[in-house]
Each structure stands twice: as C-alpha cells, then as structure tokens.
Amino acid sequence: MVATYFPGRGTLFEETYLEGKAEGIVEGKAESILSVLEKRGIDLPHDIRDRITSCTNLDTLTLWFDRSLAATTSEDLFAEG
C-alpha cells in the first residue's frame, strides 16, 4: 500500500499527477481552437497549427480560443490590441 498524503503535500505522485493534468488541459484547449477554426471553415496553415499546438501557456490559449469564435482568418488569433 502506498500512502500519498494527497493533496497539498508536494509528493512526487501529486506533482506528477498535477503536471499531467495541466498538460492535458493545455492540449485540450489547443485542440478546441483547431476544431473551432476547422468547423468554421478557416484555413489552418502548418505554421499556425504548429504555433497553436506548441503553446504551453493556458492564458494565451484561452485568449486564442475566445478569438477563434469570431475570427475570419487564422491570423486573427494573434492580432495585437
């Protein structure tokens, strides 16, 4: 039997679990952006697809997801201002 003292104790098990969960959330957000753009018929060049899937910042991905709902081109995701 393994005692974990989970949550909040900083055990290796907890850190690994939380890291994996965070990675899954980020990957899911990136996939959602791609799905929205594809369903809306917006062209996704390889460089933009790679930029979205390689991003690891959840705040940035959330911003891009929000923008994907109204974007008319894939470049609209990255517009300043």
N, C-alpha and C positions, 0 to 999 in steps of 0.2 A: 504494500500500500504506500502511496506517495502523498505526503502532506504538502499542501501548496500555500496555505495562508492567503489564498486568493480572495479578494482583490486588495490592492493597495500596499503590498509588502515589497514590491520590486523584485520578486523572484524571477529567475531565468524563464520559468514556464510562463509567468504572467507577461513578461516583456516580449517573449516570442509570440504569445497569443495576440497581444495588443498590436504588435508590429504587423503581423499577418492580417489582422482585421483592418488596420489602417490601409495597407496596400490594397486589400480587396475593395475598400470604399473608393479609393483613388481610381483603380482600374474600372470599377463600375461607372463612375462619373464620366470618365473618358469615353467609355463605350456608349453611354447615354447621349453624349454630344454627337458622336459619329452617327448614331441611329437617328437622332432628330434631323440632322442635316441630310442624311440619305433619304429619309421619308419625305422630306420637303423638296427633294429633287435638286439639292445644291451639290455642285461638283466638288469633289474632295481630292485635290492633287496629293501625290505621295508625300510631299514635304509638309503639307498641312496636317495630313493624317499622322505623320510621324511626330510633329510638334505636339499634337493633342495627346497621343498615346505615351509620349516620353515625359510629359509634365507630371511632377510629383507633388505639386502644391495644390491642396484641396481648395483654397480660397480662389486661386486662379481658375481652376477647373469649374468651380461654381459660377464665377463671372462669365466664363465662356459658355457654360450651359445656358445661363439666362439669356445671353446674347444670341445663342443658336435658335431660340424660339422666334426671334424676329429678323434674323439675318437674311439678306438676299444673296450674299456670296459668302464663301467660307472665310474670306479675308476680313469680313465684318466682325468676326470673333475677336480680332486683335486690334481693332480701332482704338486710338487714343482719345480720351475725353469722352 
